[in-house]
Amino acid sequence: MGRKVVISILLLVAIFTPLLATPKANGQGVSFTVVTANTPPPHQCTLLPLEFTAQSGQLMWGYFTADVTMDLYILSQNDFNTFVQTNTCTLPGSAYPLFMLTQAVGMNNAYSATIPAEGTYYLLFVYRNNGISQITSGFGTIDISYPLYITLTQVSPTAITTFNNTAVPEFPVWGTSIPLIMALALAAAMIRRKRNSNTLA
């Protein structure tokens, strides 16, 4: 490959790199939190509620990874109170969760809910001990992602929580792919032209 072609490719990379590193104009990002819940006695459960405040119309979304089977609910304040007062491991029939995912384990478990009204809500993880040993560490670990504009607060005295929030900018898909495709296409065209000129010579 000729020196001019190499220099041209390097210039293209230098030009388009700032575009690839530019986040969305709205500044949204993602936070990550690692939480742990103590293993409950056999045939009981540990509740791990994480409280957050949200505005009407906001989207509460993210992913979580769990090394044990978990149920996840997104509940309003009233439904959370009802859940706790029933003193069971199951959602009361009178509750209407904004989101519900049961028996989830492993990676990339997605959740999403649109907040209907301003107020306090809960991400409630339920760690059930079905009598079969799932782990040996004595606690279940959950890695959660959620919007940067949301602040999660632990409210369960029976769970151990460690927070490690980091902002991760989101990148628009077309803003990253189109410049890269254009750069590669231009580089390929320049290489083809160089080869053709060498052949004619």
trRosetta pair geometry for C-beta under 8 A, 3 or more apart (Angstrom, degrees):
i j d omega theta_ij theta_ji phi_ij phi_ji
1 5 5.1 -108 178 79 95 132
1 6 5.9 110 122 -55 115 92
1 191 6.7 -44 -124 -121 102 102
1 194 7.5 72 -147 98 62 158
2 5 4.7 97 63 5 83 102
2 6 7.1 -148 99 -4 45 86
2 194 5.4 -147 9 -154 125 142
3 6 5.7 -55 -151 36 35 112
3 7 6.3 34 154 -18 68 106
4 7 5.7 -55 -147 38 31 111
4 8 6.2 34 153 -22 65 106
4 194 7.7 172 72 -99 106 126
5 8 5.6 -54 -149 34 31 113
5 9 6.5 31 154 -19 65 103
5 187 7.5 95 -175 -157 92 76
5 190 5.4 158 -125 130 91 114
5 191 5.8 85 -152 -87 144 68
5 194 5.5 -50 -60 -41 131 156
6 9 5.9 -55 -151 34 31 109
6 10 6.5 29 153 -16 64 107
7 10 5.7 -57 -150 38 32 112
7 11 6.4 34 152 -21 66 105
8 11 5.7 -54 -150 35 32 112
8 12 6.5 34 152 -20 65 103
8 187 7.2 163 109 -111 103 74
8 190 5.7 -136 96 -173 153 171
9 12 5.6 -52 -151 34 34 113
9 13 6.5 35 152 -19 66 102
9 183 7.9 94 -146 173 67 97
9 187 4.9 57 -102 -118 98 121
9 190 7.8 -156 -57 66 83 142
10 13 5.7 -51 -149 35 34 112
10 14 6.4 35 152 -20 65 105
11 14 5.6 -54 -148 36 33 112
11 15 6.3 33 153 -22 66 105
12 15 5.7 -55 -148 34 31 110
12 16 6.2 5 164 0 67 113
12 183 4.5 142 157 -143 124 101
12 186 6.3 173 -108 81 148 129
12 187 6.5 -127 39 -60 160 101
13 16 6.5 -71 -140 48 25 94
13 17 6.0 42 162 -45 65 104
13 183 6.9 101 -74 -170 53 147
14 17 6.1 -39 -140 10 24 117
15 18 7.9 -72 169 25 31 96
16 19 5.1 -53 -162 37 60 117
16 20 6.3 60 144 -24 81 101
16 179 4.3 164 -148 161 120 124
16 180 6.8 156 147 -75 146 51
16 182 7.8 170 -93 71 144 103
16 183 5.3 -97 2 -58 157 136
17 20 5.7 -56 -149 34 36 111
17 21 6.4 19 159 -9 68 111
18 21 5.9 -68 -145 45 33 103
18 22 6.5 46 155 -43 67 102
19 22 5.9 -47 -151 11 33 117
19 175 6.5 -147 170 174 91 86
19 176 7.6 167 128 -101 86 47
19 179 4.9 110 95 -31 145 168
20 171 7.5 10 -175 -150 55 141
20 175 7.9 158 -107 132 37 83
20 176 5.3 75 -131 -129 74 84
20 179 6.7 -129 -58 74 84 132
20 180 7.0 70 -87 -58 120 103
22 171 7.7 105 79 -128 49 86
22 175 6.8 -97 75 160 102 137
23 27 6.9 77 110 -114 126 40
23 29 7.2 -25 -155 -78 151 95
23 169 3.3 -93 -92 -177 136 128
23 170 6.1 89 -155 59 97 49
23 171 6.2 -89 -116 -85 56 59
24 27 7.0 -118 88 -27 80 22
24 28 6.1 -10 69 38 130 88
24 169 7.4 -179 19 -177 73 91
24 170 5.4 -4 -3 83 117 96
24 171 7.3 -174 -37 -118 78 19
24 172 5.7 114 -88 -47 86 92
27 169 7.9 -67 -151 -123 45 94
28 147 6.7 -49 -161 -150 104 98
28 148 6.3 168 -165 31 54 113
28 149 7.2 -54 -124 -19 82 107
28 170 5.7 -7 92 18 90 126
29 147 7.9 115 79 -163 42 55
29 148 4.1 51 68 -39 82 141
29 167 4.5 54 111 -169 154 85
29 168 5.3 158 -173 67 102 43
29 169 5.1 -57 -99 -92 108 38
29 170 6.1 -166 -106 -16 48 80
30 62 7.1 134 -147 -116 108 99
30 145 5.1 5 178 -173 120 110
30 146 7.1 140 -156 69 75 23
30 147 6.8 -65 -110 -112 56 31
30 148 6.2 -85 -63 -46 10 85
30 167 7.5 130 61 -153 39 44
30 168 4.7 -26 56 55 91 105
30 170 7.0 93 -20 -60 96 94
31 145 6.9 158 81 -152 44 59
31 146 5.8 -26 62 66 93 75
31 147 7.3 20 15 108 92 21
31 148 5.3 126 -33 -103 93 56
31 150 7.4 -137 32 67 127 82
31 165 4.5 -17 -157 -148 115 92
31 166 6.7 142 -139 53 60 37
31 167 6.6 -25 -83 -87 73 52
31 168 7.8 175 -76 11 26 86
32 143 6.7 -8 -169 -174 103 91
32 144 7.0 155 -155 83 53 49
32 145 5.3 -27 -97 -96 73 74
32 164 6.6 -25 99 93 90 86
32 165 6.8 159 56 -127 51 40
32 166 5.7 -10 33 40 100 90
32 168 7.5 50 -23 -13 104 122
33 50 7.8 127 103 -135 155 155
33 143 7.6 163 85 -155 43 47
33 144 4.9 -16 62 62 90 99
33 145 8.0 164 20 -86 70 29
33 146 7.2 -9 10 17 111 110
33 152 5.9 -74 -29 57 168 142
33 163 5.4 -33 -133 -131 99 70
33 164 6.6 149 -123 45 44 60
33 165 6.3 -3 -75 -78 83 73
34 141 6.7 -11 -171 -168 97 97
34 142 7.3 159 -155 83 50 49
34 143 5.4 -19 -102 -102 77 70
34 144 7.7 174 -85 19 28 74
34 162 5.5 -14 86 81 95 96
34 163 7.7 169 46 -114 63 22
34 164 5.7 16 14 23 100 112
35 48 6.2 134 142 176 134 138
35 50 7.1 -112 -69 -67 161 127
35 125 7.5 156 94 23 136 150
35 141 7.6 158 86 -153 42 51
35 142 5.0 -15 64 62 89 99
35 144 6.7 12 7 0 108 118
35 154 7.3 158 -126 -91 121 115
35 159 6.9 20 174 157 107 126
35 160 8.0 159 -171 96 65 52
35 161 4.7 -20 -130 -126 89 84
35 162 7.0 176 -103 40 39 58
36 139 4.5 45 173 145 109 132
36 140 6.7 163 -155 81 63 43
36 141 5.1 -23 -100 -98 85 66
36 142 7.4 174 -85 19 35 73
36 159 7.0 171 96 -176 51 85
36 160 4.9 -16 80 79 103 93
36 161 6.9 -173 37 -93 65 36
36 162 6.9 30 4 9 102 96
37 46 4.7 155 168 111 114 135
37 48 4.4 -94 -86 -58 125 132
37 125 6.6 -145 -40 103 148 122
37 127 4.7 165 102 -5 140 148
37 139 6.1 166 79 -164 34 88
37 140 5.0 -12 57 56 91 96
37 142 7.3 31 -5 -5 103 113
37 156 8.0 1 -118 99 98 149
37 158 7.7 37 -155 115 83 85
37 159 4.5 -38 -113 -124 73 107
37 160 7.4 177 -96 35 24 66
38 46 5.6 170 69 -109 71 154
38 138 6.9 -28 -145 152 70 80
38 139 5.2 -50 -103 -104 38 93
38 158 6.2 -104 37 162 119 79
38 159 6.4 -148 4 -109 81 49
38 160 6.6 88 -47 -2 87 96
39 46 7.2 -133 -144 -18 11 136
39 127 7.3 -106 -115 138 45 130
39 129 6.1 88 -179 -85 81 124
39 135 7.2 -152 -79 65 129 101
39 138 5.5 -120 11 -168 116 40
39 139 5.9 -126 -25 -87 78 34
39 140 6.7 114 -79 -25 72 84
40 44 4.2 -125 151 96 124 95
40 45 5.3 174 14 -146 164 7
40 46 4.4 -168 -50 -39 104 84
40 127 6.5 152 -6 100 105 94
40 128 7.4 -50 45 -144 130 27
40 129 4.6 -147 73 -5 85 121
41 44 4.7 44 64 24 81 128
41 129 6.4 -172 98 67 25 151
42 129 5.4 -115 -114 128 32 116
42 130 7.8 -17 -156 119 72 15
42 131 4.5 58 -156 -98 110 70
43 129 6.5 -61 -12 93 22 85
43 130 7.0 54 -88 -138 56 31
43 131 5.7 20 -48 -53 83 99
44 89 7.1 172 -170 -59 42 130
44 128 7.8 -164 109 -146 27 59
44 129 5.9 10 56 44 60 109
45 89 3.7 116 3 -116 143 120
45 126 5.4 3 176 -175 137 90
45 127 6.1 153 -162 78 76 48
45 128 4.6 -33 -98 -98 102 61
45 129 6.8 -171 -87 10 46 72
46 126 7.6 158 78 -157 47 46
46 127 4.4 -9 55 59 96 108
46 129 7.9 64 -10 -24 89 100
46 140 7.8 173 59 26 132 115
46 156 8.0 96 171 165 85 145
46 158 5.7 -149 -147 123 94 121
46 159 6.3 122 164 -78 117 93
47 83 7.8 144 -128 134 141 115
47 84 7.3 157 134 -101 174 82
47 124 6.5 -26 -163 -164 94 98
47 125 7.6 142 -163 80 44 55
47 126 6.0 -16 -106 -105 64 71
47 127 8.0 -156 -70 24 20 76
47 156 5.8 -164 103 -118 80 135
47 158 6.9 76 53 56 71 125
47 159 7.6 -106 95 -35 46 120
48 124 7.2 144 78 -161 52 48
48 125 4.1 -15 65 64 107 103
48 126 7.6 -163 25 -72 76 28
48 127 6.6 49 -9 -11 113 107
48 142 7.5 158 99 19 157 142
48 154 7.9 -47 -167 -137 79 94
48 156 5.4 -117 -126 26 41 159
48 158 8.0 -112 -80 83 65 87
48 159 4.3 95 -110 -86 91 163
48 161 7.8 140 -157 -76 108 105
49 80 6.5 90 -134 -152 144 123
49 122 4.7 -23 -161 -164 106 126
49 123 7.2 147 -157 79 52 49
49 124 4.7 -15 -102 -105 81 80
49 125 7.7 -167 -74 27 34 63
49 154 7.8 121 87 -155 58 50
49 155 5.2 -40 92 61 106 102
49 156 5.3 131 34 -49 76 105
50 122 6.6 137 67 -159 43 67
50 123 4.4 -11 59 59 103 100
50 124 7.7 -164 24 -75 64 37
50 125 7.7 38 -6 -2 100 98
50 144 7.8 -157 18 57 168 172
50 152 4.4 -2 172 -167 119 111
50 153 6.8 144 -165 63 66 35
50 154 6.1 -36 -108 -92 73 52
50 155 7.3 155 -115 11 23 86
50 161 7.9 136 -95 -121 100 146
51 120 6.2 -10 -166 -171 104 104
51 121 7.5 148 -153 82 57 38
51 122 5.6 -32 -98 -99 58 78
51 152 7.1 132 65 -158 41 55
51 153 4.7 -33 63 65 96 94
51 154 7.7 165 16 -97 85 2
51 155 4.9 61 -22 -26 118 128
52 60 7.3 140 85 -118 144 131
52 120 7.5 159 85 -153 32 60
52 121 5.8 -26 69 67 80 84
52 122 7.5 151 22 -95 72 30
52 123 7.0 39 2 -9 115 95
52 146 7.9 -138 -75 161 162 152
52 150 5.0 12 -161 -171 143 102
52 151 6.2 159 -129 74 87 49
52 152 5.3 -41 -69 -95 106 57
52 153 7.1 153 -75 14 53 79
53 118 8.0 21 -179 -172 88 75
53 119 7.2 -129 -141 128 72 23
53 120 5.5 -38 -95 -97 74 64
53 121 7.5 139 -105 19 25 76
53 151 7.3 2 34 53 86 94
54 58 4.6 -136 -175 66 106 135
54 60 6.1 -75 -86 -58 160 112
54 115 4.3 -150 116 -86 129 164
54 118 7.2 -148 101 -131 50 50
54 119 7.4 -12 57 60 70 51
54 121 5.9 -18 18 16 113 125
54 150 6.6 -12 -85 -108 99 100
55 58 4.9 96 60 -25 76 119
55 115 6.7 113 81 89 33 141
55 118 5.2 -10 -132 -99 51 90
56 115 6.2 -135 -121 110 27 95
56 116 6.7 -25 -133 141 81 28
56 117 5.1 -4 -91 -124 101 33
56 118 5.2 -58 -30 -38 84 72
57 114 6.7 -21 -145 -173 34 101
57 115 6.6 -34 32 68 19 84
58 114 7.5 159 83 -154 34 58
58 115 4.7 10 58 26 82 125
58 147 7.8 -137 176 56 108 161
58 149 7.4 -124 -148 97 132 128
58 150 8.0 144 152 -72 137 100
59 112 6.7 -13 -174 -161 100 91
59 113 7.5 158 -155 82 57 37
59 114 5.7 -33 -100 -99 69 66
59 115 7.5 -141 -78 -1 20 83
59 147 7.2 116 89 -47 76 143
60 74 6.3 150 94 -138 137 146
60 98 7.7 63 52 114 124 141
60 99 8.0 -133 89 -3 107 137
60 111 7.8 -29 122 122 85 100
60 112 7.2 158 89 -151 55 40
60 113 5.1 -12 61 62 99 87
60 114 7.8 176 21 -91 74 17
60 115 6.2 83 -16 -50 105 98
60 121 7.1 -121 -42 95 164 148
60 123 7.8 -155 165 -68 133 102
60 146 6.9 -11 -163 -152 77 104
60 147 6.9 -112 -123 9 47 115
60 150 6.5 87 -119 -84 88 153
61 110 7.7 -5 -169 -173 90 87
61 111 6.6 -175 -143 97 50 61
61 112 4.1 13 -110 -110 99 81
61 113 7.4 175 -72 22 67 50
61 146 7.4 151 79 -135 36 59
61 147 6.7 67 47 -41 74 99
62 110 7.7 -175 103 -145 31 57
62 111 6.2 -4 60 57 67 90
62 112 8.0 156 14 -77 42 65
62 144 6.2 60 125 178 142 77
62 145 4.1 -169 -162 93 110 70
62 146 4.2 -66 -45 -83 150 52
62 147 7.2 -128 -59 -26 103 58
63 108 5.3 -33 -161 -137 134 47
63 109 6.3 133 -162 64 71 45
63 110 5.4 -35 -99 -94 79 57
63 111 7.4 159 -97 16 30 74
63 144 7.7 178 90 -149 44 46
63 145 5.1 21 46 39 76 112
64 70 7.8 -65 116 75 134 147
64 72 7.0 143 39 -78 146 152
64 104 7.7 79 80 123 105 136
64 109 5.2 -36 64 64 76 102
64 111 7.1 14 2 -1 104 116
64 142 5.6 -2 -175 -174 119 99
64 143 6.3 162 -154 82 63 52
64 144 4.6 -12 -101 -101 101 70
64 145 7.2 -160 -73 19 55 66
65 106 6.8 -64 -146 140 76 33
65 107 4.6 -4 -114 -114 108 59
65 108 6.9 23 -80 -24 89 41
65 109 7.1 154 -84 13 37 92
65 142 7.0 160 79 -155 49 51
65 143 4.5 4 49 50 99 104
66 69 7.3 107 116 -110 131 10
66 70 4.6 -125 -135 0 171 125
66 104 6.5 94 31 112 132 86
66 105 5.5 -94 86 -128 101 52
66 106 7.1 -2 59 20 69 24
66 109 7.1 -10 6 10 101 140
66 125 8.0 167 -98 -149 136 131
66 140 6.5 13 -167 172 96 113
66 141 7.2 168 -143 88 53 50
66 142 4.9 -10 -97 -104 85 82
66 143 7.9 -156 -66 25 45 65
67 105 7.6 24 179 -160 11 92
67 134 7.9 143 132 141 74 109
67 135 6.1 69 126 -82 111 137
67 140 6.1 -171 66 -153 84 71
67 141 5.1 33 15 51 118 90
68 105 6.5 -85 142 -118 18 109
68 127 6.2 51 99 -144 130 104
68 134 4.6 98 -125 117 97 146
68 135 5.7 -83 -71 -15 110 120
68 140 3.9 -83 29 -117 128 120
68 141 8.0 109 4 30 92 53
69 103 5.5 -20 -165 -146 116 56
69 104 7.0 135 -154 64 61 32
69 105 4.6 -52 -90 -59 58 117
69 127 7.9 129 85 -141 59 61
69 128 6.8 -42 97 52 105 93
69 130 7.9 7 58 -8 138 121
69 134 6.8 -135 6 -109 87 157
70 104 5.5 -41 68 68 79 86
70 105 6.8 132 13 -80 74 64
70 125 5.2 -27 -167 -161 124 100
70 126 6.7 137 -165 65 67 50
70 127 5.9 -32 -107 -88 81 68
70 140 7.0 155 -70 150 106 149
70 142 6.5 52 -59 -91 165 125
71 100 7.7 -13 -176 -165 96 78
71 101 7.0 173 -156 92 53 54
71 102 4.5 -4 -116 -120 98 67
71 103 6.9 14 -79 -31 78 42
71 104 7.2 123 -101 17 30 90
71 125 7.1 144 76 -159 53 47
71 126 4.1 -11 57 54 106 107
71 128 7.2 52 -6 -18 107 109
72 99 7.2 -20 120 116 95 104
72 100 7.4 166 90 -149 60 34
72 101 4.8 5 53 56 98 97
72 102 8.0 -153 29 -74 56 37
72 104 6.4 -25 1 31 107 138
72 109 7.4 140 5 131 143 131
72 111 6.0 -90 120 -82 141 144
72 123 6.8 -20 -161 -170 98 85
72 124 7.1 147 -155 79 47 53
72 125 5.7 -17 -99 -99 74 67
72 126 7.7 -159 -69 17 30 77
73 83 7.6 167 77 -89 156 158
73 91 6.3 141 -89 -89 150 123
73 97 4.6 -97 -157 -126 100 139
73 99 6.8 160 -156 86 40 65
73 100 5.4 4 -108 -104 78 73
73 122 7.7 23 99 100 89 94
73 123 7.8 156 81 -158 47 39
73 124 4.5 -14 61 60 95 106
73 126 7.4 38 0 -14 103 110
74 97 6.1 112 62 -177 56 92
74 98 4.3 -62 99 67 108 102
74 99 4.0 47 20 36 112 99
74 100 7.9 -119 25 -56 69 50
74 111 6.9 143 -36 170 118 125
74 113 4.6 -147 79 5 158 157
74 121 6.3 15 -179 168 86 121
74 122 7.2 168 -152 83 45 50
74 123 6.0 -20 -100 -99 74 60
74 124 7.6 173 -88 17 23 80
75 79 4.2 -132 -164 93 104 112
75 80 4.4 137 109 -61 128 80
75 83 6.6 -60 -125 -12 170 138
75 95 6.8 -27 -129 -171 115 125
75 97 5.5 -56 -85 -117 74 79
75 98 7.0 -172 -85 11 23 89
75 121 6.6 164 83 -162 42 75
75 122 4.9 -16 60 58 92 100
75 124 5.7 11 8 -4 120 126
76 79 4.8 87 51 15 79 102
76 80 6.8 -141 91 -7 38 90
76 96 8.0 16 11 73 116 82
76 98 7.2 107 -41 -31 78 108
76 119 6.8 23 -150 103 91 138
76 120 8.0 93 -169 86 56 59
76 121 5.9 -49 -108 -109 40 80
76 122 8.0 1 91 18 3 86
77 80 5.8 -58 -148 37 27 112
77 81 6.4 29 155 -20 64 105
77 119 6.2 -107 -11 159 116 119
77 120 4.8 63 -70 78 114 98
77 121 7.1 -91 -44 -86 66 38
77 122 7.6 115 -91 -18 45 103
78 81 5.8 -54 -151 34 30 111
78 82 6.5 30 152 -18 64 105
79 82 5.5 -51 -148 36 36 114
79 83 6.4 42 152 -24 65 102
79 92 7.9 -161 -156 51 75 105
79 95 4.1 101 -148 -144 102 100
79 96 6.4 -120 -87 46 138 54
79 97 6.5 174 152 -81 156 57
80 83 5.6 -50 -149 31 33 114
80 84 6.5 27 156 -14 65 105
80 121 7.9 152 -32 -159 131 41
80 122 4.5 88 -92 15 141 144
80 124 6.5 174 -117 -58 95 134
81 84 6.0 -58 -149 39 31 107
81 85 6.1 27 157 -18 66 113
82 85 5.8 -59 -141 39 28 109
82 86 6.5 30 160 -24 64 105
82 92 5.1 -97 144 36 111 147
82 94 6.2 -118 -171 82 154 108
82 95 5.4 -176 85 -74 134 103
83 86 6.3 -60 -156 28 25 108
83 91 6.4 -40 -107 -125 107 58
83 92 6.2 -144 -90 -2 54 100
83 95 6.3 36 -60 -75 89 157
83 124 6.8 34 105 -165 165 170
84 87 7.5 29 166 -67 42 54
86 92 5.1 170 -42 -71 155 114
88 92 7.7 119 50 -70 120 76
89 126 6.0 129 -166 -174 81 128
89 128 5.7 93 178 -100 144 101
91 95 5.3 -113 179 65 95 132
91 97 6.5 -59 -140 -35 148 122
91 100 7.0 -46 -37 -120 162 131
92 95 4.7 100 66 -11 85 105
97 100 4.6 100 82 -56 147 100
98 113 3.8 79 139 -162 112 143
98 114 7.6 -147 -168 56 118 45
98 115 7.4 -2 -138 -101 160 47
98 116 7.4 -151 -105 -14 117 100
98 121 7.3 -15 12 -149 144 134
99 111 5.3 100 151 -165 152 98
99 112 6.6 153 -99 68 141 34
99 113 4.2 -115 -33 -58 112 118
101 104 5.1 28 138 -40 111 134
101 109 6.4 148 139 175 154 115
101 111 6.2 -114 -5 -91 135 98
104 109 4.4 78 -178 -129 134 151
105 109 7.9 94 22 -55 9 135
106 109 7.2 120 76 -45 71 100
111 123 7.9 109 107 -129 159 109
115 118 7.7 65 142 -87 125 32
115 119 7.9 -175 -175 44 114 80
115 121 6.7 -121 -119 -29 107 151
122 155 7.7 -76 -118 36 113 133
123 144 7.4 100 142 -148 160 154
123 146 7.7 -104 -48 -86 153 143
123 152 6.9 -30 27 -125 125 120
125 142 6.1 -104 -115 -44 165 168
127 140 5.0 -175 -128 27 140 147
133 136 7.2 41 172 -76 121 67
134 140 7.7 16 92 -92 130 104
135 138 7.7 -102 109 -1 102 24
135 139 7.8 -61 97 69 139 29
135 140 6.6 150 19 -91 147 66
137 141 7.7 1 79 -25 155 107
139 160 6.6 -37 -135 41 156 116
144 152 7.7 58 97 -38 141 171
146 150 5.2 -75 142 70 116 133
146 152 6.6 96 52 -42 156 122
147 150 4.8 89 69 0 88 105
148 167 5.4 49 -119 -122 130 92
152 163 7.6 177 79 -112 101 118
154 159 6.7 -135 -158 85 120 109
154 161 4.1 -164 -74 15 151 161
156 159 4.4 43 94 18 123 108
156 161 8.0 114 55 -36 93 120
171 175 6.5 -134 176 75 80 112
171 176 5.2 46 151 -42 126 131
172 175 3.7 72 75 8 108 116
172 176 6.8 164 82 -9 59 85
173 176 6.5 -75 -160 39 26 98
173 177 6.0 1 163 -4 68 119
174 177 6.0 -65 -128 46 32 99
174 178 5.3 26 -180 -19 73 115
175 178 7.1 -37 -116 32 14 103
175 179 7.5 5 173 -3 46 110
176 179 7.1 -71 -159 39 24 99
176 180 6.5 14 158 -12 62 120
177 180 5.8 -68 -151 42 30 110
177 181 6.0 29 158 -20 70 109
178 181 5.8 -55 -144 36 29 109
178 182 6.2 28 158 -18 65 107
179 182 5.7 -57 -146 39 32 112
179 183 6.2 33 156 -22 66 106
180 183 5.7 -53 -148 34 30 111
180 184 6.4 27 156 -15 64 106
181 184 5.9 -57 -147 39 30 108
181 185 6.1 29 155 -19 66 109
182 185 5.8 -56 -144 38 29 110
182 186 6.2 27 158 -18 65 108
183 186 5.9 -57 -147 38 27 109
183 187 6.3 27 154 -19 63 108
184 187 5.7 -56 -147 37 30 112
184 188 6.3 32 154 -20 65 105
185 188 5.7 -54 -148 35 31 111
185 189 6.4 31 153 -19 64 105
186 189 5.7 -53 -148 35 33 112
186 190 6.4 32 154 -19 65 105
187 190 5.8 -55 -149 36 31 111
187 191 6.4 32 153 -19 65 105
188 191 5.7 -54 -149 36 32 111
188 192 6.3 32 153 -20 66 107
189 192 5.7 -54 -146 37 31 112
189 193 6.3 32 154 -20 65 106
190 193 5.7 -52 -147 36 31 112
190 194 6.4 35 153 -22 64 105
191 194 5.6 -54 -150 34 31 113
191 195 6.5 30 153 -18 65 105
192 195 5.8 -55 -149 36 31 110
192 196 6.4 31 153 -19 64 107
193 196 5.7 -55 -148 36 32 112
193 197 6.4 31 155 -19 65 105
194 197 5.9 -56 -150 36 30 110
194 198 6.5 28 152 -18 64 106
195 198 5.7 -56 -150 36 33 111
195 199 6.4 35 152 -22 66 105
196 199 5.6 -53 -148 33 33 112
196 200 6.5 29 156 -17 66 104
197 200 5.9 -53 -147 36 32 108
197 201 6.4 33 153 -20 63 107
198 201 5.7 -56 -149 36 31 112
